Amino acid sequence: MAESMKGLKRTHRCTEVTQANIGETVTLMGWTAKRRNLGSLIFVDLRDRSGIMQIVFDENDIGTDGFEKAGTIRSEYVLAVTGRVEKRGGAVNEKLPTGTIEVRAVDLRILSESETPPFPIEENSQTREELRLKHRYLDLRRPDLQRNLMVKSKVATLSRNFMAQEGFLEIETPMLAKSTPEGARDYLVPSRIYPGSFFALPQSPQLFKQLLMVSGYDRYFQIARCFRDEDLRADRQPEFTQMDMELSFVDIDDVLDVNERLLKHLWKEILGLDIETPFRRMTWQEAMDRFGSDKPDLRFGMELHDVSDIVKDCGFGVFSGAVASGGTVRGITVEGQAGMPRKKIDALTEFVKGYGLKGLAYLSVQEDGSYKSSFAKFMSQEELDRLVRAMDAKKGDLLLFAADKVKLACETMGALRCEIARNLNLIDKNRFEFLWVVEFPQFEWSEEEQRYTAMHHPFTMPMEEDLAYLDTDLSKVRAKAYDIVLNGCEIGGGSVRIHQNDIQEKMFECLGFTKEQAREQFSFLLDAFRYGVPPHAGLAYGLDRLVMLMLGLDSIRDVIAFPKVKDSSCLMTQAPSPVDGKQLQELGITFIPAEKSEE
């Protein structure tokens, strides 16, 4: 039967007790991680969020009743233990911060009993994720997950303090907002008072933080919850935490500078690492040309080579045909892999087909200088030699090529270089390579909508020297936008915003909005911009993803207390779920049953 805490007060967490406390009496409270009954002695590893302390129950210290009670302890029982801190009587455990000491119990209270958990509460659990997420409250007792969430909390606290010292004000923005186009799908909230109308949960605080700049708040900061109804991946969730900021009277360099200092501060305080600043900068075009990605991983080489000019007139129709139709031929050199088995090359071919590429051409430079290739018979020796030189290849190297439309070929080869680097263990997981990617295209063509859309959002300022292209060629307009990339992942992004009415109106026009449509969607912003707008810019981090990368984890679910799975559901609470019909009636909502497909 559970006992009361009355009269007891915890004096320390488990790992707060050190050798300096030897001889003192302490009271600890936590969960039973392990129990070992040796007959005359009972040992319990007591666990709380700080770690483990070994508790020793000896009948001579705790009395017969207390010793018998200790004998009933089982895994995950919640205990309150009072005892003396002593040097360990047995072997020292160097893996634990408390491995040289123990607490000899003089009093025990069992605050709560526990059923046998459905899986072991242990670090690096091998239990399937679905079972752990169903019982997430137990999974969260794991020491590794607890450390992750404590780091995330510390990152938030350090960031708040840093931003406050930099003159930022923490201001909350609304959760119930207006649905706007040009983004991912919104989560909608029906209004009871206005039947047929809906609020949208914020995808970001973008418009509100710009309005705060109009209101004169100068420097804004917020750790904000955001929501996007989109398909999930390992580093995405339908609800996530954004570390958001906006600054007035600044340009790109000002925003990049404060953020480099913020990240340097976080890495020093959390990991004890001095990261070098300023970070490298690379234009979007250079990143795509060299790495096939706007978030390149710089921890290894294997850069892309454009060999279109070398092969445009060659006898291999796959290459020459791609160039003739306005496409490209891009290749990567895999050092020392000339002997890669055909089976592995075929597996890489299947990998690129998953991106839409029809195939992969290869050429290996043998140790005797000869070539082994899937296309050598279609090209002369001179053409092959020129191609190998253009790829900076040497004996023992493997060359892989894609021939297709520029975007598809670049992006696929960019993904392939990362896949090969993972397969060959070329990535140093202890390195942190930061990069600013700048000068993004302002617009991207949507095949689905047959129009240009904003690559970031409609409020991003074009580069001043490209403003003339708004009337002539939208594909040439570059944005004053910037992403912060770490080890091949985007951890944040932002831009200088448009603060001139004429440019904002032109932007809406380029995106296909009529003046009436623009006012319907953004009238509150456009009205505010009539009353004096400072030049302003901002940036937002995905806090979950930042902490994930900082800790070298593979999924943001490991830094979120109660995450969703890939179909956006919560296995623990069974959300989303049907609601009472009365609630739907109050909201004026009815459902059309989905038609059952015929088998």
C-alpha positions, 0 to 999 in steps of 0.5 A, a space after each residue: 500500500 502506498 505511503 504518505 510523504 508527510 513529514 518528509 522532504 527531499 534533500 537532494 536529487 540522486 547525483 547531487 550527492 557527492 563524496 563531500 556528503 559522506 557522513 551526512 544524512 540525506 533523503 532521496 526520492 525516485 524510481 527503482 531501476 534495479 533491485 538485488 536481494 543478497 539475503 542479508 543485504 538488499 541493493 536498490 538502484 534509485 533513479 531520478 532525472 539526475 541519474 542513479 544512486 545505489 541504496 543499501 538496505 541492511 537490517 542492522 540499520 533499518 530494522 526488521 520491519 524496514 528490511 522486510 518492506 525493502 524485500 517487497 520492492 519491485 521495478 519502478 516502485 516509487 521510493 523515499 529513502 533516508 540514509 547515511 552517505 558512505 563510501 561504497 563497500 563493494 566494487 566502484 562503478 566508474 560509469 556512474 557519477 555516484 559510483 564511489 558512494 552509496 546511501 545506507 538506508 535508515 528509513 524507507 517509504 514506498 510512495 507508489 507501487 508499480 505493475 511490471 512495465 511492458 518493456 525495460 526502462 533502459 538507455 538505447 532501448 531496442 523495444 519497437 518504437 510503436 510500443 514505446 510511444 503507446 506508453 510514452 510516459 514510461 519511455 520518458 523515464 529512460 535516462 537518454 530521453 531525459 537527458 535530451 529533454 533537459 538539454 532542450 530546456 537548457 537551450 531554450 533558457 540560454 537562448 532566452 537569456 542571450 536574446 534578452 542581453 541583445 535587446 530582444 523582447 519576448 512577445 507572444 503572438 496568437 495561436 488562433 489566426 487567419 488562414 493564408 495561402 502560399 504555404 503548407 496546409 493549415 490546421 483549421 479550427 472551426 468557429 462556433 460563433 461564426 458558423 462556416 468560418 475557421 481559425 488557422 493554427 499558425 504555421 509560423 508567427 510571420 505576419 504578427 512579428 512583422 506587425 510588431 516591427 511596424 509597432 516599433 518593438 525593434 527586436 522581437 523573440 519568441 519560442 513559439 508552437 507552430 503547426 503544419 498539416 504535411 506528410 512527416 519525415 524523421 525530422 518533421 512533426 505536425 506540431 513543433 517548436 520554433 525559435 523565432 526572431 525579427 529585427 528592425 533597421 537591419 540588413 542581412 549581415 546584422 541578422 547573420 551576425 547575431 545568430 552566429 554569436 547565438 549558436 556559438 554561445 549554445 555550442 560552447 555552453 552545451 557541448 563545450 565546443 568553440 565553433 569557428 565564426 564567421 560561418 561560411 557563406 554560399 549562394 544557392 546556385 553554387 550549392 546546387 552546382 557543387 552539391 546538388 542541394 540547398 542544404 549541403 553536407 560539408 563534412 565530406 567531398 564528392 562534389 558534383 561536376 558538370 560535364 555537359 560541355 565535355 559530352 554534348 557531342 559524344 556518341 553516347 546518346 543518353 549524354 548528348 541527348 540530355 544536353 541537346 534537350 536543354 538538360 545536363 550531365 552531372 557526375 561524382 567521383 567516388 575515390 578508391 571505389 573502382 572495384 565496387 561490385 556490380 551488385 552495389 552499383 545496381 543498388 545505387 541505380 535503384 536508389 536514384 530511380 526512386 528520385 525519378 532518374 531513369 538510370 545511372 552511368 558508371 566508369 571505373 578507372 582501373 589500376 592499370 589506367 584502363 577503363 571499365 564502363 557502362 558506356 565506353 563502347 559509345 565513346 572514343 578513347 580521347 572522349 573518355 580521357 577528357 571526361 576522366 580529367 574533367 572529373 579530377 579522377 585518378 587510378 582506383 576511382 569510380 565515376 557515376 553520372 546522371 543525365 536528365 533535366 538540370 533540377 532532377 539531375 542535380 538533386 538526385 546526384 546530391 542525394 546520391 553523394 550523401 547515400 554513398 558517404 553513409 554507406 562508406 562511413 565517410 561522415 565524421 559524426 563529431 564534426 559540426 559544419 555550419 553554412 549560410 546559404 544565401 541568394 535563393 531564387 525569389 520564385 519557383 515554377 509550380 507545374 501543378 498550378 502552372 504559375 510562379 510561387 514564392 520560394 519562401 513567402 510573399 513578404 521576402 525582399 528581392 535583391 535590389 539589383 534584380 528588381 527590374 526582372 520583376 517585369 521581364 523574367 521572374 526566373 532571374 530574381 534572387 531573394 534576400 533570403 538565407 538559410 542556416 545549414 548544419 551537417 546537411 540539414 536546414 536548422 533555420 531560415 529567414 529573409 529581409 522583408 519587403 517594407 515598401 508598398 509598391 514592391 509588395 504590391 508588385 510581388 502579389 501581382 507576380 504571384 498571380 494575386 489580383 489587388 482584391 485577392 491580396 486585400 482579402 487575404 492580407 488587408 490587415 498587413 497592407 493597412 498597417 504598412 500605410 503607417 510607416 514601416 521600418 526596414 526589417 528582417 528575421 529568422 526562425 529555427 526549428 528548435 527540435 531539429 537544432 537540438 536533434 543535430 546538436 546531440 547527434 540524434 536521427 529523429 526529432 521524436 527523441 527531443 519531443 516529449 509527446 511526439 506524433 507518428 508519421 500518420 500524425 496520430 498520437 499512439 498514447 492518447 489515440 488522437 485524433 479521435 471522433 468527438 461528441 455529436 453535440 459538439 459538431 452540432 454546435 459548430 454546424 459541422 456534418 461529415 460526408 462518409 467516405 465511400 468504401 472502395 470496391 475490392 
